[in-house]
Amino acid sequence: MEVNNKRANSLEITNKYLTKPECAKLIKSAPSTVDKYRRLGILQGYKIGGKILFKLAEVEAALIKV
């Protein structure tokens, strides 16, 4: 059971999306910086339901690269 819970939690994290303000808070910067990083290709944004969202796993991976 524990292995299944860990896998479920892992899948939850990889499928979690952040709004621009949530992303900015995570990277400890302004929302305008998130826009800049998206323009520069550092962060990948996804248009979902008329909003630009960011995958948590990708944001964390981008932080490691920087």
mmCIF file as Biopython writes it, N, C-alpha, C and O atoms, coordinates in Angstrom:
data_model
#
loop_
_atom_site.group_PDB
_atom_site.id
_atom_site.type_symbol
_atom_site.label_atom_id
_atom_site.label_alt_id
_atom_site.label_comp_id
_atom_site.label_asym_id
_atom_site.label_entity_id
_atom_site.label_seq_id
_atom_site.pdbx_PDB_ins_code
_atom_site.Cartn_x
_atom_site.Cartn_y
_atom_site.Cartn_z
_atom_site.occupancy
_atom_site.B_iso_or_equiv
_atom_site.auth_seq_id
_atom_site.auth_asym_id
_atom_site.pdbx_PDB_model_num
ATOM 1   N N  . MET A ? 1  ? 0.813  -1.190 0.000   1.0 0.0 1  A 1 
ATOM 2   C CA . MET A ? 1  ? 0.000  0.000  0.000   1.0 0.0 1  A 1 
ATOM 3   C C  . MET A ? 1  ? 0.860  1.259  0.000   1.0 0.0 1  A 1 
ATOM 4   O O  . MET A ? 1  ? 0.532  2.226  -0.688  1.0 0.0 1  A 1 
ATOM 5   N N  . GLU A ? 2  ? 1.945  1.263  0.753   1.0 0.0 2  A 1 
ATOM 6   C CA . GLU A ? 2  ? 2.793  2.440  0.841   1.0 0.0 2  A 1 
ATOM 7   C C  . GLU A ? 2  ? 3.394  2.795  -0.512  1.0 0.0 2  A 1 
ATOM 8   O O  . GLU A ? 2  ? 3.497  3.973  -0.852  1.0 0.0 2  A 1 
ATOM 9   N N  . VAL A ? 3  ? 3.788  1.798  -1.281  1.0 0.0 3  A 1 
ATOM 10  C CA . VAL A ? 3  ? 4.378  2.038  -2.594  1.0 0.0 3  A 1 
ATOM 11  C C  . VAL A ? 3  ? 3.343  2.700  -3.504  1.0 0.0 3  A 1 
ATOM 12  O O  . VAL A ? 3  ? 3.666  3.636  -4.236  1.0 0.0 3  A 1 
ATOM 13  N N  . ASN A ? 4  ? 2.109  2.218  -3.459  1.0 0.0 4  A 1 
ATOM 14  C CA . ASN A ? 4  ? 1.055  2.809  -4.288  1.0 0.0 4  A 1 
ATOM 15  C C  . ASN A ? 4  ? 0.792  4.256  -3.903  1.0 0.0 4  A 1 
ATOM 16  O O  . ASN A ? 4  ? 0.571  5.098  -4.773  1.0 0.0 4  A 1 
ATOM 17  N N  . ASN A ? 5  ? 0.815  4.555  -2.602  1.0 0.0 5  A 1 
ATOM 18  C CA . ASN A ? 5  ? 0.605  5.931  -2.152  1.0 0.0 5  A 1 
ATOM 19  C C  . ASN A ? 5  ? 1.724  6.840  -2.629  1.0 0.0 5  A 1 
ATOM 20  O O  . ASN A ? 5  ? 1.470  7.973  -3.037  1.0 0.0 5  A 1 
ATOM 21  N N  . LYS A ? 6  ? 2.962  6.357  -2.581  1.0 0.0 6  A 1 
ATOM 22  C CA . LYS A ? 6  ? 4.097  7.155  -3.036  1.0 0.0 6  A 1 
ATOM 23  C C  . LYS A ? 6  ? 3.976  7.433  -4.526  1.0 0.0 6  A 1 
ATOM 24  O O  . LYS A ? 6  ? 4.246  8.540  -4.990  1.0 0.0 6  A 1 
ATOM 25  N N  . ARG A ? 7  ? 3.563  6.403  -5.273  1.0 0.0 7  A 1 
ATOM 26  C CA . ARG A ? 7  ? 3.413  6.571  -6.719  1.0 0.0 7  A 1 
ATOM 27  C C  . ARG A ? 7  ? 2.280  7.543  -7.018  1.0 0.0 7  A 1 
ATOM 28  O O  . ARG A ? 7  ? 2.410  8.378  -7.913  1.0 0.0 7  A 1 
ATOM 29  N N  . ALA A ? 8  ? 1.193  7.452  -6.302  1.0 0.0 8  A 1 
ATOM 30  C CA . ALA A ? 8  ? 0.065  8.362  -6.496  1.0 0.0 8  A 1 
ATOM 31  C C  . ALA A ? 8  ? 0.491  9.794  -6.196  1.0 0.0 8  A 1 
ATOM 32  O O  . ALA A ? 8  ? 0.129  10.715 -6.928  1.0 0.0 8  A 1 
ATOM 33  N N  . ASN A ? 9  ? 1.259  9.989  -5.125  1.0 0.0 9  A 1 
ATOM 34  C CA . ASN A ? 9  ? 1.742  11.323 -4.775  1.0 0.0 9  A 1 
ATOM 35  C C  . ASN A ? 9  ? 2.679  11.848 -5.858  1.0 0.0 9  A 1 
ATOM 36  O O  . ASN A ? 9  ? 2.642  13.031 -6.195  1.0 0.0 9  A 1 
ATOM 37  N N  . SER A ? 10 ? 3.510  10.976 -6.398  1.0 0.0 10 A 1 
ATOM 38  C CA . SER A ? 10 ? 4.432  11.359 -7.454  1.0 0.0 10 A 1 
ATOM 39  C C  . SER A ? 10 ? 3.665  11.790 -8.696  1.0 0.0 10 A 1 
ATOM 40  O O  . SER A ? 10 ? 4.016  12.789 -9.325  1.0 0.0 10 A 1 
ATOM 41  N N  . LEU A ? 11 ? 2.638  11.058 -9.050  1.0 0.0 11 A 1 
ATOM 42  C CA . LEU A ? 11 ? 1.825  11.413 -10.214 1.0 0.0 11 A 1 
ATOM 43  C C  . LEU A ? 11 ? 1.090  12.725 -9.980  1.0 0.0 11 A 1 
ATOM 44  O O  . LEU A ? 11 ? 0.934  13.527 -10.901 1.0 0.0 11 A 1 
ATOM 45  N N  . GLU A ? 12 ? 0.642  12.943 -8.756  1.0 0.0 12 A 1 
ATOM 46  C CA . GLU A ? 12 ? -0.046 14.177 -8.410  1.0 0.0 12 A 1 
ATOM 47  C C  . GLU A ? 12 ? 0.864  15.378 -8.640  1.0 0.0 12 A 1 
ATOM 48  O O  . GLU A ? 12 ? 0.432  16.389 -9.193  1.0 0.0 12 A 1 
ATOM 49  N N  . ILE A ? 13 ? 2.108  15.270 -8.221  1.0 0.0 13 A 1 
ATOM 50  C CA . ILE A ? 13 ? 3.066  16.362 -8.356  1.0 0.0 13 A 1 
ATOM 51  C C  . ILE A ? 13 ? 3.371  16.622 -9.829  1.0 0.0 13 A 1 
ATOM 52  O O  . ILE A ? 13 ? 3.443  17.778 -10.247 1.0 0.0 13 A 1 
ATOM 53  N N  . THR A ? 14 ? 3.550  15.570 -10.619 1.0 0.0 14 A 1 
ATOM 54  C CA . THR A ? 14 ? 3.898  15.765 -12.023 1.0 0.0 14 A 1 
ATOM 55  C C  . THR A ? 14 ? 2.739  16.345 -12.815 1.0 0.0 14 A 1 
ATOM 56  O O  . THR A ? 14 ? 2.965  16.960 -13.857 1.0 0.0 14 A 1 
ATOM 57  N N  . ASN A ? 15 ? 1.512  16.172 -12.359 1.0 0.0 15 A 1 
ATOM 58  C CA . ASN A ? 15 ? 0.354  16.690 -13.066 1.0 0.0 15 A 1 
ATOM 59  C C  . ASN A ? 15 ? -0.176 17.991 -12.476 1.0 0.0 15 A 1 
ATOM 60  O O  . ASN A ? 15 ? -1.200 18.499 -12.933 1.0 0.0 15 A 1 
ATOM 61  N N  . LYS A ? 16 ? 0.493  18.535 -11.479 1.0 0.0 16 A 1 
ATOM 62  C CA . LYS A ? 16 ? 0.014  19.758 -10.835 1.0 0.0 16 A 1 
ATOM 63  C C  . LYS A ? 16 ? 0.412  20.971 -11.663 1.0 0.0 16 A 1 
ATOM 64  O O  . LYS A ? 16 ? 1.544  21.081 -12.134 1.0 0.0 16 A 1 
ATOM 65  N N  . TYR A ? 17 ? -0.546 21.878 -11.830 1.0 0.0 17 A 1 
ATOM 66  C CA . TYR A ? 17 ? -0.308 23.114 -12.561 1.0 0.0 17 A 1 
ATOM 67  C C  . TYR A ? 17 ? -0.356 24.294 -11.608 1.0 0.0 17 A 1 
ATOM 68  O O  . TYR A ? 17 ? -1.102 24.293 -10.629 1.0 0.0 17 A 1 
ATOM 69  N N  . LEU A ? 18 ? 0.455  25.304 -11.913 1.0 0.0 18 A 1 
ATOM 70  C CA . LEU A ? 18 ? 0.516  26.519 -11.105 1.0 0.0 18 A 1 
ATOM 71  C C  . LEU A ? 18 ? 0.053  27.709 -11.933 1.0 0.0 18 A 1 
ATOM 72  O O  . LEU A ? 18 ? 0.299  27.776 -13.138 1.0 0.0 18 A 1 
ATOM 73  N N  . THR A ? 19 ? -0.615 28.641 -11.279 1.0 0.0 19 A 1 
ATOM 74  C CA . THR A ? 19 ? -0.929 29.912 -11.918 1.0 0.0 19 A 1 
ATOM 75  C C  . THR A ? 19 ? 0.338  30.767 -11.888 1.0 0.0 19 A 1 
ATOM 76  O O  . THR A ? 19 ? 1.318  30.416 -11.231 1.0 0.0 19 A 1 
ATOM 77  N N  . LYS A ? 20 ? 0.308  31.884 -12.601 1.0 0.0 20 A 1 
ATOM 78  C CA . LYS A ? 20 ? 1.482  32.770 -12.610 1.0 0.0 20 A 1 
ATOM 79  C C  . LYS A ? 20 ? 1.826  33.273 -11.209 1.0 0.0 20 A 1 
ATOM 80  O O  . LYS A ? 20 ? 3.002  33.262 -10.845 1.0 0.0 20 A 1 
ATOM 81  N N  . PRO A ? 21 ? 0.846  33.717 -10.398 1.0 0.0 21 A 1 
ATOM 82  C CA . PRO A ? 21 ? 1.191  34.152 -9.041  1.0 0.0 21 A 1 
ATOM 83  C C  . PRO A ? 21 ? 1.766  33.018 -8.174  1.0 0.0 21 A 1 
ATOM 84  O O  . PRO A ? 21 ? 2.676  33.245 -7.377  1.0 0.0 21 A 1 
ATOM 85  N N  . GLU A ? 22 ? 1.238  31.814 -8.333  1.0 0.0 22 A 1 
ATOM 86  C CA . GLU A ? 22 ? 1.771  30.673 -7.571  1.0 0.0 22 A 1 
ATOM 87  C C  . GLU A ? 22 ? 3.191  30.355 -8.012  1.0 0.0 22 A 1 
ATOM 88  O O  . GLU A ? 22 ? 4.055  30.055 -7.187  1.0 0.0 22 A 1 
ATOM 89  N N  . CYS A ? 23 ? 3.426  30.422 -9.312  1.0 0.0 23 A 1 
ATOM 90  C CA . CYS A ? 23 ? 4.761  30.167 -9.854  1.0 0.0 23 A 1 
ATOM 91  C C  . CYS A ? 23 ? 5.745  31.222 -9.345  1.0 0.0 23 A 1 
ATOM 92  O O  . CYS A ? 23 ? 6.865  30.898 -8.948  1.0 0.0 23 A 1 
ATOM 93  N N  . ALA A ? 24 ? 5.319  32.475 -9.360  1.0 0.0 24 A 1 
ATOM 94  C CA . ALA A ? 24 ? 6.172  33.570 -8.878  1.0 0.0 24 A 1 
ATOM 95  C C  . ALA A ? 24 ? 6.534  33.374 -7.411  1.0 0.0 24 A 1 
ATOM 96  O O  . ALA A ? 24 ? 7.676  33.594 -7.006  1.0 0.0 24 A 1 
ATOM 97  N N  . LYS A ? 25 ? 5.556  32.962 -6.628  1.0 0.0 25 A 1 
ATOM 98  C CA . LYS A ? 25 ? 5.797  32.728 -5.200  1.0 0.0 25 A 1 
ATOM 99  C C  . LYS A ? 25 ? 6.798  31.588 -5.011  1.0 0.0 25 A 1 
ATOM 100 O O  . LYS A ? 25 ? 7.681  31.667 -4.158  1.0 0.0 25 A 1 
ATOM 101 N N  . LEU A ? 26 ? 6.656  30.538 -5.805  1.0 0.0 26 A 1 
ATOM 102 C CA . LEU A ? 26 ? 7.553  29.384 -5.696  1.0 0.0 26 A 1 
ATOM 103 C C  . LEU A ? 26 ? 8.995  29.760 -6.026  1.0 0.0 26 A 1 
ATOM 104 O O  . LEU A ? 26 ? 9.927  29.314 -5.356  1.0 0.0 26 A 1 
ATOM 105 N N  . ILE A ? 27 ? 9.172  30.579 -7.058  1.0 0.0 27 A 1 
ATOM 106 C CA . ILE A ? 27 ? 10.539 30.958 -7.446  1.0 0.0 27 A 1 
ATOM 107 C C  . ILE A ? 27 ? 11.003 32.241 -6.752  1.0 0.0 27 A 1 
ATOM 108 O O  . ILE A ? 27 ? 12.088 32.759 -7.019  1.0 0.0 27 A 1 
ATOM 109 N N  . LYS A ? 28 ? 10.147 32.735 -5.856  1.0 0.0 28 A 1 
ATOM 110 C CA . LYS A ? 28 ? 10.472 33.913 -5.039  1.0 0.0 28 A 1 
ATOM 111 C C  . LYS A ? 28 ? 10.842 35.115 -5.897  1.0 0.0 28 A 1 
ATOM 112 O O  . LYS A ? 28 ? 11.894 35.731 -5.730  1.0 0.0 28 A 1 
ATOM 113 N N  . SER A ? 29 ? 9.937  35.426 -6.824  1.0 0.0 29 A 1 
ATOM 114 C CA . SER A ? 29 ? 10.134 36.586 -7.682  1.0 0.0 29 A 1 
ATOM 115 C C  . SER A ? 29 ? 8.776  37.187 -8.044  1.0 0.0 29 A 1 
ATOM 116 O O  . SER A ? 29 ? 7.733  36.702 -7.604  1.0 0.0 29 A 1 
ATOM 117 N N  . ALA A ? 30 ? 8.805  38.229 -8.836  1.0 0.0 30 A 1 
ATOM 118 C CA . ALA A ? 30 ? 7.579  38.915 -9.256  1.0 0.0 30 A 1 
ATOM 119 C C  . ALA A ? 30 ? 6.926  38.165 -10.420 1.0 0.0 30 A 1 
ATOM 120 O O  . ALA A ? 30 ? 7.610  37.467 -11.168 1.0 0.0 30 A 1 
ATOM 121 N N  . PRO A ? 31 ? 5.614  38.305 -10.574 1.0 0.0 31 A 1 
ATOM 122 C CA . PRO A ? 31 ? 4.935  37.704 -11.732 1.0 0.0 31 A 1 
ATOM 123 C C  . PRO A ? 31 ? 5.522  38.163 -13.069 1.0 0.0 31 A 1 
ATOM 124 O O  . PRO A ? 31 ? 5.501  37.407 -14.040 1.0 0.0 31 A 1 
ATOM 125 N N  . SER A ? 32 ? 6.041  39.383 -13.130 1.0 0.0 32 A 1 
ATOM 126 C CA . SER A ? 32 ? 6.658  39.861 -14.375 1.0 0.0 32 A 1 
ATOM 127 C C  . SER A ? 32 ? 7.911  39.045 -14.722 1.0 0.0 32 A 1 
ATOM 128 O O  . SER A ? 32 ? 8.246  38.883 -15.895 1.0 0.0 32 A 1 
ATOM 129 N N  . THR A ? 33 ? 8.588  38.540 -13.707 1.0 0.0 33 A 1 
ATOM 130 C CA . THR A ? 33 ? 9.758  37.686 -13.940 1.0 0.0 33 A 1 
ATOM 131 C C  . THR A ? 33 ? 9.329  36.363 -14.547 1.0 0.0 33 A 1 
ATOM 132 O O  . THR A ? 33 ? 10.023 35.814 -15.402 1.0 0.0 33 A 1 
ATOM 133 N N  . VAL A ? 34 ? 8.197  35.854 -14.112 1.0 0.0 34 A 1 
ATOM 134 C CA . VAL A ? 34 ? 7.655  34.607 -14.690 1.0 0.0 34 A 1 
ATOM 135 C C  . VAL A ? 34 ? 7.371  34.838 -16.173 1.0 0.0 34 A 1 
ATOM 136 O O  . VAL A ? 34 ? 7.685  33.986 -17.004 1.0 0.0 34 A 1 
ATOM 137 N N  . ASP A ? 35 ? 6.780  35.981 -16.508 1.0 0.0 35 A 1 
ATOM 138 C CA . ASP A ? 35 ? 6.536  36.316 -17.916 1.0 0.0 35 A 1 
ATOM 139 C C  . ASP A ? 35 ? 7.842  36.362 -18.701 1.0 0.0 35 A 1 
ATOM 140 O O  . ASP A ? 35 ? 7.931  35.844 -19.814 1.0 0.0 35 A 1 
ATOM 141 N N  . LYS A ? 36 ? 8.848  36.988 -18.106 1.0 0.0 36 A 1 
ATOM 142 C CA . LYS A ? 36 ? 10.158 37.103 -18.765 1.0 0.0 36 A 1 
ATOM 143 C C  . LYS A ? 36 ? 10.757 35.720 -18.999 1.0 0.0 36 A 1 
ATOM 144 O O  . LYS A ? 36 ? 11.257 35.435 -20.088 1.0 0.0 36 A 1 
ATOM 145 N N  . TYR A ? 37 ? 10.709 34.866 -17.989 1.0 0.0 37 A 1 
ATOM 146 C CA . TYR A ? 37 ? 11.249 33.513 -18.123 1.0 0.0 37 A 1 
ATOM 147 C C  . TYR A ? 37 ? 10.498 32.726 -19.191 1.0 0.0 37 A 1 
ATOM 148 O O  . TYR A ? 37 ? 11.091 31.907 -19.893 1.0 0.0 37 A 1 
ATOM 149 N N  . ARG A ? 38 ? 9.195  32.971 -19.316 1.0 0.0 38 A 1 
ATOM 150 C CA . ARG A ? 38 ? 8.409  32.285 -20.346 1.0 0.0 38 A 1 
ATOM 151 C C  . ARG A ? 38 ? 8.831  32.774 -21.733 1.0 0.0 38 A 1 
ATOM 152 O O  . ARG A ? 38 ? 8.987  31.972 -22.653 1.0 0.0 38 A 1 
ATOM 153 N N  . ARG A ? 39 ? 9.013  34.078 -21.884 1.0 0.0 39 A 1 
ATOM 154 C CA . ARG A ? 39 ? 9.461  34.634 -23.173 1.0 0.0 39 A 1 
ATOM 155 C C  . ARG A ? 39 ? 10.843 34.114 -23.564 1.0 0.0 39 A 1 
ATOM 156 O O  . ARG A ? 39 ? 11.115 33.855 -24.737 1.0 0.0 39 A 1 
ATOM 157 N N  . LEU A ? 40 ? 11.713 33.966 -22.560 1.0 0.0 40 A 1 
ATOM 158 C CA . LEU A ? 40 ? 13.079 33.486 -22.824 1.0 0.0 40 A 1 
ATOM 159 C C  . LEU A ? 40 ? 13.152 31.973 -23.007 1.0 0.0 40 A 1 
ATOM 160 O O  . LEU A ? 40 ? 14.197 31.445 -23.386 1.0 0.0 40 A 1 
ATOM 161 N N  . GLY A ? 41 ? 12.053 31.276 -22.741 1.0 0.0 41 A 1 
ATOM 162 C CA . GLY A ? 41 ? 12.029 29.821 -22.892 1.0 0.0 41 A 1 
ATOM 163 C C  . GLY A ? 41 ? 12.530 29.073 -21.669 1.0 0.0 41 A 1 
ATOM 164 O O  . GLY A ? 41 ? 12.715 27.857 -21.723 1.0 0.0 41 A 1 
ATOM 165 N N  . ILE A ? 42 ? 12.752 29.773 -20.579 1.0 0.0 42 A 1 
ATOM 166 C CA . ILE A ? 42 ? 13.200 29.121 -19.343 1.0 0.0 42 A 1 
ATOM 167 C C  . ILE A ? 42 ? 12.050 28.343 -18.727 1.0 0.0 42 A 1 
ATOM 168 O O  . ILE A ? 42 ? 12.242 27.243 -18.208 1.0 0.0 42 A 1 
ATOM 169 N N  . LEU A ? 43 ? 10.850 28.920 -18.788 1.0 0.0 43 A 1 
ATOM 170 C CA . LEU A ? 43 ? 9.640  28.247 -18.304 1.0 0.0 43 A 1 
ATOM 171 C C  . LEU A ? 43 ? 8.686  28.038 -19.468 1.0 0.0 43 A 1 
ATOM 172 O O  . LEU A ? 43 ? 8.558  28.897 -20.340 1.0 0.0 43 A 1 
ATOM 173 N N  . GLN A ? 44 ? 8.026  26.904 -19.474 1.0 0.0 44 A 1 
ATOM 174 C CA . GLN A ? 44 ? 7.037  26.586 -20.501 1.0 0.0 44 A 1 
ATOM 175 C C  . GLN A ? 44 ? 5.645  26.829 -19.935 1.0 0.0 44 A 1 
ATOM 176 O O  . GLN A ? 44 ? 5.277  26.248 -18.914 1.0 0.0 44 A 1 
ATOM 177 N N  . GLY A ? 45 ? 4.875  27.678 -20.591 1.0 0.0 45 A 1 
ATOM 178 C CA . GLY A ? 45 ? 3.505  27.935 -20.172 1.0 0.0 45 A 1 
ATOM 179 C C  . GLY A ? 45 ? 2.535  27.141 -21.028 1.0 0.0 45 A 1 
ATOM 180 O O  . GLY A ? 45 ? 2.804  26.880 -22.200 1.0 0.0 45 A 1 
ATOM 181 N N  . TYR A ? 46 ? 1.412  26.759 -20.448 1.0 0.0 46 A 1 
ATOM 182 C CA . TYR A ? 46 ? 0.381  26.003 -21.146 1.0 0.0 46 A 1 
ATOM 183 C C  . TYR A ? 46 ? -0.932 26.758 -21.027 1.0 0.0 46 A 1 
ATOM 184 O O  . TYR A ? 46 ? -1.362 27.092 -19.923 1.0 0.0 46 A 1 
ATOM 185 N N  . LYS A ? 47 ? -1.567 27.026 -22.154 1.0 0.0 47 A 1 
ATOM 186 C CA . LYS A ? 47 ? -2.840 27.731 -22.124 1.0 0.0 47 A 1 
ATOM 187 C C  . LYS A ? 47 ? -3.951 26.715 -21.882 1.0 0.0 47 A 1 
ATOM 188 O O  . LYS A ? 47 ? -4.243 25.871 -22.729 1.0 0.0 47 A 1 
ATOM 189 N N  . ILE A ? 48 ? -4.555 26.818 -20.712 1.0 0.0 48 A 1 
ATOM 190 C CA . ILE A ? 48 ? -5.614 25.897 -20.310 1.0 0.0 48 A 1 
ATOM 191 C C  . ILE A ? 48 ? -6.780 26.728 -19.789 1.0 0.0 48 A 1 
ATOM 192 O O  . ILE A ? 48 ? -6.630 27.489 -18.833 1.0 0.0 48 A 1 
ATOM 193 N N  . GLY A ? 49 ? -7.921 26.580 -20.412 1.0 0.0 49 A 1 
ATOM 194 C CA . GLY A ? 49 ? -9.097 27.324 -19.969 1.0 0.0 49 A 1 
ATOM 195 C C  . GLY A ? 49 ? -8.916 28.826 -20.027 1.0 0.0 49 A 1 
ATOM 196 O O  . GLY A ? 49 ? -9.447 29.549 -19.184 1.0 0.0 49 A 1 
ATOM 197 N N  . GLY A ? 50 ? -8.169 29.304 -21.014 1.0 0.0 50 A 1 
ATOM 198 C CA . GLY A ? 50 ? -7.962 30.741 -21.165 1.0 0.0 50 A 1 
ATOM 199 C C  . GLY A ? 50 ? -6.894 31.334 -20.269 1.0 0.0 50 A 1 
ATOM 200 O O  . GLY A ? 50 ? -6.662 32.542 -20.306 1.0 0.0 50 A 1 
ATOM 201 N N  . LYS A ? 51 ? -6.233 30.503 -19.456 1.0 0.0 51 A 1 
ATOM 202 C CA . LYS A ? 51 ? -5.166 30.974 -18.570 1.0 0.0 51 A 1 
ATOM 203 C C  . LYS A ? 51 ? -3.855 30.294 -18.930 1.0 0.0 51 A 1 
ATOM 204 O O  . LYS A ? 51 ? -3.842 29.177 -19.447 1.0 0.0 51 A 1 
ATOM 205 N N  . ILE A ? 52 ? -2.765 30.974 -18.656 1.0 0.0 52 A 1 
ATOM 206 C CA . ILE A ? 52 ? -1.441 30.377 -18.822 1.0 0.0 52 A 1 
ATOM 207 C C  . ILE A ? 52 ? -1.079 29.719 -17.496 1.0 0.0 52 A 1 
ATOM 208 O O  . ILE A ? 52 ? -1.036 30.373 -16.454 1.0 0.0 52 A 1 
ATOM 209 N N  . LEU A ? 53 ? -0.818 28.415 -17.554 1.0 0.0 53 A 1 
ATOM 210 C CA . LEU A ? 53 ? -0.439 27.660 -16.354 1.0 0.0 53 A 1 
ATOM 211 C C  . LEU A ? 53 ? 0.927  27.036 -16.567 1.0 0.0 53 A 1 
ATOM 212 O O  . LEU A ? 53 ? 1.380  26.864 -17.698 1.0 0.0 53 A 1 
ATOM 213 N N  . PHE A ? 54 ? 1.572  26.702 -15.463 1.0 0.0 54 A 1 
ATOM 214 C CA . PHE A ? 54 ? 2.920  26.144 -15.484 1.0 0.0 54 A 1 
ATOM 215 C C  . PHE A ? 54 ? 2.931  24.830 -14.722 1.0 0.0 54 A 1 
ATOM 216 O O  . PHE A ? 54 ? 2.352  24.732 -13.640 1.0 0.0 54 A 1 
ATOM 217 N N  . LYS A ? 55 ? 3.588  23.820 -15.280 1.0 0.0 55 A 1 
ATOM 218 C CA . LYS A ? 55 ? 3.687  22.528 -14.602 1.0 0.0 55 A 1 
ATOM 219 C C  . LYS A ? 55 ? 4.690  22.641 -13.458 1.0 0.0 55 A 1 
ATOM 220 O O  . LYS A ? 55 ? 5.814  23.107 -13.644 1.0 0.0 55 A 1 
ATOM 221 N N  . LEU A ? 56 ? 4.268  22.208 -12.277 1.0 0.0 56 A 1 
ATOM 222 C CA . LEU A ? 56 ? 5.112  22.281 -11.086 1.0 0.0 56 A 1 
ATOM 223 C C  . LEU A ? 56 ? 6.441  21.569 -11.317 1.0 0.0 56 A 1 
ATOM 224 O O  . LEU A ? 56 ? 7.497  22.112 -10.991 1.0 0.0 56 A 1 
ATOM 225 N N  . ALA A ? 57 ? 6.402  20.374 -11.869 1.0 0.0 57 A 1 
ATOM 226 C CA . ALA A ? 57 ? 7.629  19.600 -12.073 1.0 0.0 57 A 1 
ATOM 227 C C  . ALA A ? 57 ? 8.595  20.328 -13.009 1.0 0.0 57 A 1 
ATOM 228 O O  . ALA A ? 57 ? 9.808  20.283 -12.804 1.0 0.0 57 A 1 
ATOM 229 N N  . GLU A ? 58 ? 8.061  21.002 -14.039 1.0 0.0 58 A 1 
ATOM 230 C CA . GLU A ? 58 ? 8.920  21.733 -14.967 1.0 0.0 58 A 1 
ATOM 231 C C  . GLU A ? 58 ? 9.507  22.980 -14.332 1.0 0.0 58 A 1 
ATOM 232 O O  . GLU A ? 58 ? 10.654 23.335 -14.602 1.0 0.0 58 A 1 
ATOM 233 N N  . VAL A ? 59 ? 8.733  23.643 -13.497 1.0 0.0 59 A 1 
ATOM 234 C CA . VAL A ? 59 ? 9.249  24.829 -12.800 1.0 0.0 59 A 1 
ATOM 235 C C  . VAL A ? 59 ? 10.371 24.421 -11.859 1.0 0.0 59 A 1 
ATOM 236 O O  . VAL A ? 59 ? 11.406 25.085 -11.795 1.0 0.0 59 A 1 
ATOM 237 N N  . GLU A ? 60 ? 10.165 23.318 -11.123 1.0 0.0 60 A 1 
ATOM 238 C CA . GLU A ? 60 ? 11.212 22.838 -10.213 1.0 0.0 60 A 1 
ATOM 239 C C  . GLU A ? 60 ? 12.455 22.443 -10.986 1.0 0.0 60 A 1 
ATOM 240 O O  . GLU A ? 60 ? 13.568 22.720 -10.538 1.0 0.0 60 A 1 
ATOM 241 N N  . ALA A ? 61 ? 12.295 21.799 -12.147 1.0 0.0 61 A 1 
ATOM 242 C CA . ALA A ? 61 ? 13.451 21.404 -12.956 1.0 0.0 61 A 1 
ATOM 243 C C  . ALA A ? 61 ? 14.186 22.640 -13.476 1.0 0.0 61 A 1 
ATOM 244 O O  . ALA A ? 61 ? 15.415 22.647 -13.538 1.0 0.0 61 A 1 
ATOM 245 N N  . ALA A ? 62 ? 13.446 23.680 -13.848 1.0 0.0 62 A 1 
ATOM 246 C CA . ALA A ? 62 ? 14.077 24.916 -14.325 1.0 0.0 62 A 1 
ATOM 247 C C  . ALA A ? 62 ? 14.867 25.581 -13.205 1.0 0.0 62 A 1 
ATOM 248 O O  . ALA A ? 62 ? 15.921 26.165 -13.455 1.0 0.0 62 A 1 
ATOM 249 N N  . LEU A ? 63 ? 14.372 25.500 -11.978 1.0 0.0 63 A 1 
ATOM 250 C CA . LEU A ? 63 ? 15.100 26.069 -10.844 1.0 0.0 63 A 1 
ATOM 251 C C  . LEU A ? 63 ? 16.425 25.372 -10.626 1.0 0.0 63 A 1 
ATOM 252 O O  . LEU A ? 63 ? 17.413 26.012 -10.264 1.0 0.0 63 A 1 
ATOM 253 N N  . ILE A ? 64 ? 16.456 24.090 -10.839 1.0 0.0 64 A 1 
ATOM 254 C CA . ILE A ? 64 ? 17.688 23.319 -10.652 1.0 0.0 64 A 1 
ATOM 255 C C  . ILE A ? 64 ? 18.722 23.746 -11.702 1.0 0.0 64 A 1 
ATOM 256 O O  . ILE A ? 64 ? 19.909 23.856 -11.397 1.0 0.0 64 A 1 
ATOM 257 N N  . LYS A ? 65 ? 18.268 23.985 -12.935 1.0 0.0 65 A 1 
ATOM 258 C CA . LYS A ? 65 ? 19.171 24.391 -14.018 1.0 0.0 65 A 1 
ATOM 259 C C  . LYS A ? 65 ? 19.779 25.764 -13.770 1.0 0.0 65 A 1 
ATOM 260 O O  . LYS A ? 65 ? 20.931 26.015 -14.123 1.0 0.0 65 A 1 
ATOM 261 N N  . VAL A ? 66 ? 18.996 26.649 -13.160 1.0 0.0 66 A 1 
ATOM 262 C CA . VAL A ? 66 ? 19.460 28.011 -12.919 1.0 0.0 66 A 1 
ATOM 263 C C  . VAL A ? 66 ? 20.317 27.962 -11.701 1.0 0.0 66 A 1 
ATOM 264 O O  . VAL A ? 66 ? 20.842 28.990 -11.274 1.0 0.0 66 A 1 
#
